[in-house]
């Protein structure tokens, strides 16, 4: 099991993750796309990454906007796993 990180450590490391912010015990980012099809395609890519990492985010979609929230529920907050997945997600942004 991954270990929950201190808030100050999370805030420091988020500086290297474009667009992500801490909201309580999770990190969150909103992505905007040209249309619904592009947004759903991106969600599918994130799903593959998440499944490979055995780490499943909250995904929300409204037309061309996708919001992702990451938290390690088994650790009770944000862990390195969340930051690693956020970095991989950022690498998939068109």
LUMZA-312347 format. One line per field, with one value per residue (C-alpha): residue in one letter; x, y, z. Coordinates in nm, 2 decimals, padded with zeros to 4 digits. Layout:
N
residu = c(A / ...)
east = c(X / ...)
north = c(Y / ...)
up = c(Z / ...)
This chain:
94
residu = c(X / X / X / X / X / X / X / X / X / X / X / X / X / X / X / X / X / X / X / X / X / X / X / X / X / X / X / X / X / X / X / X / X / X / X / X / X / X / X / X / X / X / X / X / X / X / X / X / X / X / X / X / X / X / X / X / X / X / X / X / X / X / X / X / X / X / X / X / X / X / X / X / X / X / X / X / X / X / X / X / X / X / X / X / X / X / X / X / X / X / X / X / X / X)
east = c(00.00 / 00.12 / 00.17 / -00.03 / 00.18 / 00.19 / 00.00 / 00.31 / 00.49 / 00.19 / 00.17 / 00.55 / 00.53 / 00.22 / 00.44 / 00.58 / 00.23 / 00.07 / -00.29 / -00.34 / -00.44 / -00.51 / -00.86 / -00.87 / -00.75 / -00.73 / -00.57 / -00.79 / -00.76 / -01.01 / -00.93 / -01.12 / -01.14 / -01.28 / -01.59 / -01.75 / -01.58 / -01.23 / -01.32 / -01.44 / -01.14 / -00.92 / -01.12 / -01.06 / -00.68 / -00.69 / -00.89 / -00.61 / -00.34 / -00.54 / -00.61 / -00.24 / -00.15 / -00.44 / -00.53 / -00.88 / -00.96 / -01.29 / -01.37 / -01.64 / -01.74 / -01.97 / -01.97 / -01.61 / -01.49 / -01.33 / -01.25 / -01.02 / -00.98 / -00.71 / -00.68 / -00.55 / -00.85 / -00.66 / -00.41 / -00.67 / -00.54 / -00.28 / 00.01 / 00.30 / 00.08 / -00.16 / 00.11 / 00.26 / -00.07 / -00.13 / 00.20 / 00.11 / -00.23 / -00.06 / 00.16 / -00.16 / -00.31 / -00.34)
north = c(00.00 / 00.35 / 00.60 / 00.92 / 01.23 / 01.54 / 01.83 / 02.05 / 01.78 / 01.74 / 02.12 / 02.13 / 01.84 / 01.98 / 02.26 / 02.01 / 01.90 / 02.16 / 02.22 / 02.00 / 02.14 / 01.99 / 01.99 / 01.83 / 01.47 / 01.46 / 01.62 / 01.75 / 01.88 / 01.99 / 01.93 / 02.10 / 01.95 / 02.06 / 01.83 / 01.54 / 01.27 / 01.41 / 01.42 / 01.06 / 00.95 / 01.11 / 00.94 / 00.60 / 00.67 / 00.76 / 00.44 / 00.23 / 00.41 / 00.37 / 00.01 / -00.06 / 00.12 / -00.06 / 00.29 / 00.42 / 00.79 / 00.97 / 01.07 / 01.32 / 01.43 / 01.71 / 01.75 / 01.87 / 01.89 / 01.61 / 01.64 / 01.39 / 01.35 / 01.13 / 01.00 / 00.68 / 00.57 / 00.28 / 00.53 / 00.79 / 01.07 / 01.16 / 00.93 / 00.92 / 00.69 / 00.98 / 01.21 / 00.95 / 00.89 / 01.26 / 01.29 / 01.01 / 01.18 / 01.51 / 01.33 / 01.22 / 01.57 / 01.65)
up = c(00.00 / -00.09 / 00.19 / 00.22 / 00.16 / 00.37 / 00.22 / 00.19 / 00.00 / -00.24 / -00.30 / -00.37 / -00.62 / -00.79 / -00.91 / -01.17 / -01.29 / -01.52 / -01.45 / -01.14 / -00.80 / -00.46 / -00.34 / 00.01 / -00.02 / -00.40 / -00.69 / -00.97 / -01.32 / -01.58 / -01.95 / -02.24 / -02.59 / -02.92 / -02.89 / -02.72 / -02.93 / -02.85 / -02.48 / -02.47 / -02.66 / -02.40 / -02.12 / -02.29 / -02.30 / -01.93 / -01.86 / -02.02 / -01.81 / -01.49 / -01.55 / -01.62 / -01.30 / -01.11 / -00.99 / -01.08 / -01.09 / -01.07 / -01.43 / -01.52 / -01.86 / -01.97 / -02.35 / -02.43 / -02.07 / -01.87 / -01.50 / -01.33 / -00.96 / -00.81 / -00.46 / -00.30 / -00.10 / 00.06 / 00.20 / 00.29 / 00.07 / -00.20 / -00.26 / -00.51 / -00.72 / -00.78 / -00.88 / -01.12 / -01.28 / -01.32 / -01.49 / -01.74 / -01.80 / -01.88 / -02.14 / -02.33 / -02.36 / -02.73)
